[in-house]
Amino acid sequence: MTVWRRAGLKSQSSESASTMPARISKTSPLTGTYRTLQISSYDQDEFDSRLLAWRRGDVLLEEAFPNLSSDALYFIQTGITQEEIRTHVANDVSPT
């Protein structure tokens, strides 16, 4: 049995390609900036189903969204973008 079936997740289908892409909005704890990430790989229903399975602990984030980049997964988990890390974290590192 696949991870998707155990967690009750829908698998991607050609049906979802014709609907609007999923979106997730988060506020960065690093900067307080509110951002929305659009994810064209999933429609909103499928994305929400997979997100819920991850939040319940049924699957790992990487299992819920196997085709998303590590940057997208990090944003889903934290609300922080790679640009913020490069800009703010790099500036906070002082030479020794």
N, CA, C and O atoms as a DFTB+ gen file, in Angstrom:
384 C
 N C O
     1  1       0.855      -1.185       0.000
     2  2       0.000       0.000       0.000
     3  2       0.894       1.239       0.000
     4  3       1.850       1.312       0.772
     5  1       0.598       2.189      -0.838
     6  2       1.427       3.384      -0.927
     7  2       1.171       4.316       0.250
     8  3       0.167       4.207       0.954
     9  1       2.098       5.222       0.438
    10  2       1.952       6.224       1.500
    11  2       0.646       6.989       1.295
    12  3      -0.060       7.291       2.256
    13  1       0.327       7.302       0.022
    14  2      -0.866       8.103      -0.272
    15  2      -2.132       7.395       0.173
    16  3      -3.014       8.016       0.767
    17  1      -2.228       6.131      -0.100
    18  2      -3.448       5.404       0.277
    19  2      -3.558       5.265       1.785
    20  3      -4.648       5.396       2.343
    21  1      -2.432       4.999       2.455
    22  2      -2.449       4.881       3.921
    23  2      -2.902       6.185       4.554
    24  3      -3.632       6.176       5.545
    25  1      -2.478       7.296       3.991
    26  2      -2.804       8.597       4.574
    27  2      -4.131       9.139       4.070
    28  3      -4.584      10.191       4.521
    29  1      -4.757       8.431       3.140
    30  2      -6.029       8.899       2.596
    31  2      -5.871      10.053       1.622
    32  3      -6.796      10.847       1.450
    33  1      -4.713      10.158       0.980
    34  2      -4.462      11.254       0.052
    35  2      -4.896      10.883      -1.351
    36  3      -4.811       9.726      -1.763
    37  1      -5.363      11.885      -2.077
    38  2      -5.690      11.692      -3.477
    39  2      -4.394      11.726      -4.265
    40  3      -3.467      12.456      -3.914
    41  1      -4.327      10.943      -5.321
    42  2      -3.155      11.019      -6.187
    43  2      -3.408      12.062      -7.255
    44  3      -4.556      12.382      -7.564
    45  1      -2.328      12.593      -7.819
    46  2      -2.481      13.586      -8.866
    47  2      -3.139      12.949     -10.074
    48  3      -2.875      11.796     -10.412
    49  1      -3.993      13.714     -10.711
    50  2      -4.669      13.208     -11.903
    51  2      -4.675      14.290     -12.961
    52  3      -4.392      15.455     -12.679
    53  1      -5.002      13.895     -14.183
    54  2      -5.067      14.871     -15.265
    55  2      -6.211      15.841     -15.031
    56  3      -6.219      16.944     -15.578
    57  1      -7.178      15.431     -14.217
    58  2      -8.312      16.274     -13.863
    59  2      -7.859      17.579     -13.207
    60  3      -8.395      18.649     -13.494
    61  1      -6.852      17.476     -12.310
    62  2      -6.433      18.653     -11.563
    63  2      -5.658      19.646     -12.423
    64  3      -5.487      20.802     -12.035
    65  1      -5.190      19.205     -13.585
    66  2      -4.430      20.110     -14.448
    67  2      -5.298      21.235     -15.005
    68  3      -4.782      22.297     -15.353
    69  1      -6.596      21.016     -15.093
    70  2      -7.471      22.034     -15.672
    71  2      -8.028      23.006     -14.640
    72  3      -8.720      23.957     -15.004
    73  1      -7.743      22.788     -13.377
    74  2      -8.259      23.668     -12.330
    75  2      -7.190      24.660     -11.898
    76  3      -6.036      24.578     -12.318
    77  1      -7.589      25.581     -11.066
    78  2      -6.667      26.613     -10.581
    79  2      -5.584      25.982      -9.707
    80  3      -5.850      25.031      -8.973
    81  1      -4.367      26.513      -9.786
    82  2      -3.287      25.999      -8.939
    83  2      -3.547      26.288      -7.463
    84  3      -4.268      27.220      -7.106
    85  1      -2.945      25.470      -6.633
    86  2      -3.072      25.643      -5.188
    87  2      -2.254      26.849      -4.739
    88  3      -1.296      27.257      -5.396
    89  1      -2.656      27.399      -3.614
    90  2      -1.926      28.507      -2.994
    91  2      -1.861      28.281      -1.500
    92  3      -2.779      27.739      -0.886
    93  1      -0.744      28.715      -0.935
    94  2      -0.596      28.700       0.521
    95  2       0.022      30.030       0.923
    96  3       0.994      30.483       0.319
    97  1      -0.542      30.644       1.936
    98  2      -0.061      31.938       2.426
    99  2       0.458      31.773       3.849
   100  3      -0.156      31.103       4.679
   101  1       1.595      32.396       4.110
   102  2       2.210      32.316       5.430
   103  2       2.888      33.635       5.749
   104  3       3.247      34.395       4.850
   105  1       3.057      33.896       7.023
   106  2       3.815      35.052       7.488
   107  2       5.177      34.567       7.949
   108  3       5.276      33.644       8.757
   109  1       6.208      35.183       7.440
   110  2       7.571      34.803       7.808
   111  2       7.849      35.212       9.246
   112  3       7.663      36.377       9.599
   113  1       8.289      34.282      10.079
   114  2       8.678      34.654      11.441
   115  2       9.992      35.437      11.464
   116  3      10.329      36.067      12.467
   117  1      10.721      35.392      10.368
   118  2      11.995      36.099      10.276
   119  2      11.810      37.585      10.003
   120  3      12.500      38.420      10.587
   121  1      10.861      37.916       9.099
   122  2      10.684      39.314       8.683
   123  2       9.285      39.866       8.933
   124  3       9.079      41.079       8.880
   125  1       8.320      38.983       9.205
   126  2       6.941      39.427       9.374
   127  2       6.230      39.668       8.049
   128  3       5.098      40.153       8.033
   129  1       6.878      39.337       6.946
   130  2       6.294      39.535       5.619
   131  2       5.297      38.426       5.315
   132  3       5.584      37.246       5.516
   133  1       4.117      38.821       4.826
   134  2       3.069      37.874       4.450
   135  2       3.222      37.568       2.960
   136  3       3.196      38.476       2.130
   137  1       3.382      36.297       2.626
   138  2       3.574      35.891       1.241
   139  2       2.645      34.749       0.873
   140  3       2.207      33.979       1.727
   141  1       2.353      34.657      -0.420
   142  2       1.564      33.558      -0.955
   143  2       2.387      32.822      -1.995
   144  3       2.935      33.431      -2.913
   145  1       2.470      31.518      -1.847
   146  2       3.159      30.665      -2.798
   147  2       2.114      29.965      -3.646
   148  3       1.203      29.332      -3.112
   149  1       2.236      30.071      -4.947
   150  2       1.327      29.372      -5.867
   151  2       2.009      28.090      -6.298
   152  3       3.176      28.096      -6.689
   153  1       1.273      26.991      -6.226
   154  2       1.832      25.675      -6.535
   155  2       1.010      25.053      -7.653
   156  3      -0.096      24.562      -7.428
   157  1       1.557      25.081      -8.845
   158  2       0.804      24.626     -10.017
   159  2       0.721      23.103     -10.118
   160  3      -0.041      22.586     -10.935
   161  1       1.480      22.386      -9.316
   162  2       1.473      20.923      -9.356
   163  2       0.195      20.310      -8.795
   164  3      -0.105      19.146      -9.062
   165  1      -0.558      21.086      -8.020
   166  2      -1.745      20.566      -7.344
   167  2      -2.888      21.553      -7.463
   168  3      -2.670      22.762      -7.538
   169  1      -4.132      21.025      -7.481
   170  2      -5.266      21.926      -7.320
   171  2      -5.435      22.146      -5.816
   172  3      -4.803      21.458      -5.015
   173  1      -6.276      23.095      -5.434
   174  2      -6.376      23.465      -4.016
   175  2      -6.880      22.316      -3.152
   176  3      -6.387      22.124      -2.041
   177  1      -7.850      21.551      -3.638
   178  2      -8.383      20.440      -2.835
   179  2      -7.309      19.386      -2.563
   180  3      -7.150      18.926      -1.433
   181  1      -6.583      19.015      -3.602
   182  2      -5.543      18.002      -3.426
   183  2      -4.431      18.520      -2.517
   184  3      -3.939      17.793      -1.654
   185  1      -4.039      19.770      -2.711
   186  2      -3.000      20.363      -1.866
   187  2      -3.442      20.360      -0.407
   188  3      -2.685      19.954       0.475
   189  1      -4.664      20.811      -0.155
   190  2      -5.175      20.867       1.223
   191  2      -5.235      19.482       1.853
   192  3      -4.940      19.325       3.037
   193  1      -5.614      18.482       1.069
   194  2      -5.670      17.114       1.569
   195  2      -4.287      16.618       1.968
   196  3      -4.121      16.003       3.021
   197  1      -3.296      16.889       1.125
   198  2      -1.928      16.475       1.412
   199  2      -1.347      17.261       2.599
   200  3      -0.632      16.696       3.427
   201  1      -1.652      18.546       2.678
   202  2      -1.179      19.372       3.787
   203  2      -1.760      18.875       5.114
   204  3      -1.052      18.805       6.119
   205  1      -3.023      18.537       5.111
   206  2      -3.668      18.024       6.316
   207  2      -3.038      16.704       6.758
   208  3      -2.811      16.494       7.950
   209  1      -2.758      15.820       5.811
   210  2      -2.120      14.541       6.152
   211  2      -0.756      14.780       6.810
   212  3      -0.389      14.086       7.758
   213  1      -0.005      15.771       6.299
   214  2       1.285      16.102       6.909
   215  2       1.088      16.685       8.301
   216  3       1.784      16.299       9.240
   217  1       0.157      17.600       8.439
   218  2      -0.080      18.225       9.754
   219  2      -0.549      17.227      10.796
   220  3      -0.245      17.376      11.980
   221  1      -1.296      16.198      10.361
   222  2      -1.746      15.147      11.278
   223  2      -0.619      14.201      11.644
   224  3      -0.739      13.429      12.596
   225  1       0.479      14.252      10.895
   226  2       1.592      13.356      11.148
   227  2       1.488      12.037      10.413
   228  3       2.224      11.099      10.719
   229  1       0.583      11.949       9.444
   230  2       0.408      10.713       8.684
   231  2       1.543      10.478       7.693
   232  3       1.882       9.333       7.393
   233  1       2.128      11.555       7.188
   234  2       3.223      11.463       6.215
   235  2       4.234      12.565       6.497
   236  3       3.919      13.569       7.136
   237  1       5.444      12.363       6.014
   238  2       6.448      13.419       6.063
   239  2       6.102      14.459       5.007
   240  3       5.406      14.149       4.040
   241  1       6.572      15.666       5.177
   242  2       6.298      16.726       4.216
   243  2       6.784      16.331       2.821
   244  3       6.102      16.583       1.828
   245  1       7.954      15.718       2.750
   246  2       8.515      15.288       1.469
   247  2       7.668      14.199       0.818
   248  3       7.624      14.102      -0.408
   249  1       7.003      13.388       1.617
   250  2       6.113      12.355       1.086
   251  2       4.810      12.970       0.591
   252  3       4.255      12.533      -0.417
   253  1       4.329      13.973       1.295
   254  2       3.082      14.621       0.896
   255  2       3.243      15.370      -0.420
   256  3       2.323      15.412      -1.237
   257  1       4.415      15.959      -0.618
   258  2       4.670      16.775      -1.812
   259  2       5.987      16.360      -2.458
   260  3       6.954      17.121      -2.419
   261  1       6.044      15.168      -3.053
   262  2       7.312      14.645      -3.558
   263  2       7.901      15.419      -4.738
   264  3       9.102      15.331      -4.994
   265  1       7.089      16.160      -5.444
   266  2       7.599      16.859      -6.625
   267  2       7.892      18.339      -6.385
   268  3       8.211      19.060      -7.330
   269  1       7.789      18.802      -5.146
   270  2       8.100      20.206      -4.858
   271  2       9.574      20.376      -4.510
   272  3      10.213      19.460      -3.993
   273  1      10.091      21.541      -4.795
   274  2      11.492      21.849      -4.487
   275  2      11.693      21.962      -2.979
   276  3      10.739      22.127      -2.219
   277  1      12.937      21.870      -2.570
   278  2      13.234      22.030      -1.144
   279  2      12.890      23.447      -0.678
   280  3      12.510      23.637       0.477
   281  1      13.018      24.441      -1.561
   282  2      12.640      25.811      -1.208
   283  2      11.145      25.916      -0.931
   284  3      10.735      26.566       0.030
   285  1      10.323      25.274      -1.776
   286  2       8.874      25.294      -1.579
   287  2       8.497      24.552      -0.302
   288  3       7.636      25.010       0.450
   289  1       9.130      23.415      -0.054
   290  2       8.852      22.658       1.172
   291  2       9.218      23.471       2.412
   292  3       8.492      23.454       3.406
   293  1      10.340      24.179       2.350
   294  2      10.761      25.002       3.485
   295  2       9.765      26.136       3.735
   296  3       9.461      26.464       4.882
   297  1       9.263      26.729       2.653
   298  2       8.261      27.784       2.806
   299  2       6.987      27.226       3.426
   300  3       6.416      27.851       4.319
   301  1       6.534      26.068       2.974
   302  2       5.322      25.457       3.523
   303  2       5.506      25.198       5.020
   304  3       4.593      25.422       5.815
   305  1       6.671      24.735       5.384
   306  2       6.930      24.397       6.783
   307  2       7.142      25.618       7.667
   308  3       6.687      25.635       8.811
   309  1       7.825      26.642       7.157
   310  2       8.242      27.745       8.020
   311  2       7.692      29.120       7.653
   312  3       7.583      29.997       8.510
   313  1       7.343      29.309       6.372
   314  2       6.937      30.633       5.909
   315  2       8.121      31.505       5.523
   316  3       7.952      32.679       5.194
   317  1       9.313      30.935       5.564
   318  2      10.535      31.666       5.235
   319  2      10.988      31.291       3.831
   320  3      11.006      30.114       3.470
   321  1      11.355      32.301       3.037
   322  2      11.854      32.052       1.688
   323  2      13.381      31.987       1.701
   324  3      14.026      32.468       2.633
   325  1      13.939      31.393       0.669
   326  2      15.396      31.323       0.552
   327  2      15.996      32.722       0.393
   328  3      17.105      32.985       0.858
   329  1      15.270      33.597      -0.253
   330  2      15.735      34.982      -0.398
   331  2      15.908      35.644       0.969
   332  3      16.887      36.352       1.205
   333  1      14.948      35.406       1.868
   334  2      15.051      35.963       3.223
   335  2      16.268      35.409       3.951
   336  3      16.967      36.142       4.651
   337  1      16.515      34.140       3.788
   338  2      17.672      33.532       4.440
   339  2      18.956      34.157       3.914
   340  3      19.839      34.523       4.689
   341  1      19.056      34.276       2.596
   342  2      20.257      34.884       2.013
   343  2      20.430      36.326       2.471
   344  3      21.543      36.752       2.778
   345  1      19.339      37.075       2.518
   346  2      19.417      38.487       2.861
   347  2      19.637      38.719       4.342
   348  3      20.522      39.484       4.723
   349  1      18.846      38.070       5.183
   350  2      18.850      38.387       6.608
   351  2      19.814      37.539       7.427
   352  3      20.485      38.053       8.322
   353  1      19.887      36.281       7.136
   354  2      20.766      35.416       7.919
   355  2      22.211      35.676       7.550
   356  3      23.071      35.738       8.428
   357  1      22.494      35.828       6.263
   358  2      23.862      36.096       5.827
   359  2      24.382      37.399       6.419
   360  3      25.564      37.508       6.747
   361  1      23.507      38.383       6.555
   362  2      23.911      39.676       7.121
   363  2      24.149      39.614       8.618
   364  3      24.850      40.460       9.173
   365  1      23.567      38.614       9.279
   366  2      23.724      38.482      10.725
   367  2      24.996      37.751      11.130
   368  3      25.373      37.763      12.301
   369  1      25.661      37.113      10.163
   370  2      26.879      36.362      10.458
   371  2      28.041      37.325      10.489
   372  3      28.340      38.002       9.505
   373  1      28.689      37.375      11.633
   374  2      29.833      38.291      11.751
   375  2      31.122      37.504      11.617
   376  3      31.213      36.376      12.102
   377  1      32.120      38.085      10.963
   378  2      33.397      37.382      10.813
   379  2      34.094      37.239      12.165
   380  3      33.962      38.091      13.045
   381  1      34.828      36.158      12.306
   382  2      35.548      35.930      13.569
   383  2      37.008      36.186      13.416
   384  3      37.764      36.043      14.377
